[in-house]
């Protein structure tokens, strides 16, 4: 032992330093774990907000599609089929009206 009664021996001092280093490692590991948990929480929060925003946008698009418009908002192919049906109906009516008896 050293000359003062409360002084640590070299072996005790080395053990104390080892225990302090181990404590710092545990604290650093705990801090890293807290940061990882916070990162995961923030990512989940961001993903949930993105999903909510996407769902809201889909709902808004669906609502806009269901609102009545001023013009006839049909695809071109549907307009062509509609026009052909009208022409055939007019031809049928004219055939019936002017058919020989």
N, C-alpha and C positions, 0 to 999 in steps of 0.2 A: 504494500500500500504506500501511498505517498505521505508526505509529512503532515498534511492537513487532514483532520478526521472526516470532513465531508467531501473531499475530493474523490473523483472516480478513478479507478485504475484504468490502464490502457485497454484492457480487455472489456471492461464495463463501458468505457467511452466508445469503443468500436461497436459494441452491441447496441448502444444507444443510437449511434449514427445509422446503423443498419435498420433499426426499428423506425427511425425517422424517415429514412429513404423508402421503406416499405409503406409507411403511412402516406407519404407523398404520392407514391404509385397508386395506392388504393383511391386516394382522393382524386387523382388525375383520371383514373378509370371511371370513377363515379361521375365526374364532370363530363367526360366523353359520352357516357351512357345517357346522361340527362340531355346533352346536346343532340345525340342521335334520336332520342325520343321526341324532342321538340321538333327536329327536322321532319320526322315521320308525321307528327301531328300537323305541322304546317303544310306538308305535301298533301295529306288527306283533306285538309281544309280547302286547299287550292283546287284539288280535283273535284270536291263536292260543289264548290262554287262554279267551276267550269261546267259540271253536269247540269246544275240548276240553270245556268245561263243558256245552255244549249236547249234544254227542255222549254224554257221560256221563249226562246227564239222559234222553236218548232210550233209552239202554241200560237204565237203571234202570226206566223206564216199561215197556219191553218185558219185562224180567224179572218185574216185578210182574204184568203181564197174563198171563204164562205160568204163574205159580204157581197151583196148584189152590186154589180157595176153598171155604169151608164152604157157601155158598149157590149156587144156580143163577144165575150171572151172565150172563143172556142179555138181549139187547134185547127190548123189549116186542113188537115185530112178530114176532120169532122165537118168542116164547112163544105168541102168538096162532095162528101157523101150526101149531105143535106141538099145541096144544089142538084145533084143527080136525081135524088128522090122527087124533088119538086118538078124537075123537067119530065120525068117519067109519069108523074101524076097528071101533069098538064096534057101530055100526049094521050094518056088514057081517056081523059075527059073529052078531048077533041075527037078522038076516035069514036067514042060513044056518041057524041053529038052529031058527027058527020058521017056515020057509018051507013051504008046502003041498007035499006029495009027490005 
